[in-house]
Amino acid sequence: MSRKLHILWTSNDVNTAHFMVFMYAINALTKHWWDEVTVIVWGASAKLVAENKAIQDKIEMAKHQGVKVSACIACATQLGVVDKLKELGL
């Protein structure tokens, strides 16, 4: 049985990022609810990531805990944030 979780993050709401996306992603991995957790930055969340230092720090913290983070290249291109997301390692 696959124990992989993928969280599709589409909101540009900061509270959603902190209290849903990253709280669940980090706890799901560190508390062993899932073996592998990936957050997928999609749509409006791409611009939030590119522009918000606190969110960037939260991504680094999650990655340090073992959470994988990826981003939709089409969304990033349309929102003009490809270079920033690449700079952040996404």
Secondary structure, DSSP 8 states (H G I E B T S, - for coil): ---EEEEEE----HHHIIIIIIHHHHHHHHTTS-SEEEEEE-THHHHHHHH-HHHHHHHHHHHHTT-EEEE-HHHHHHHT-HHHHHHTT-
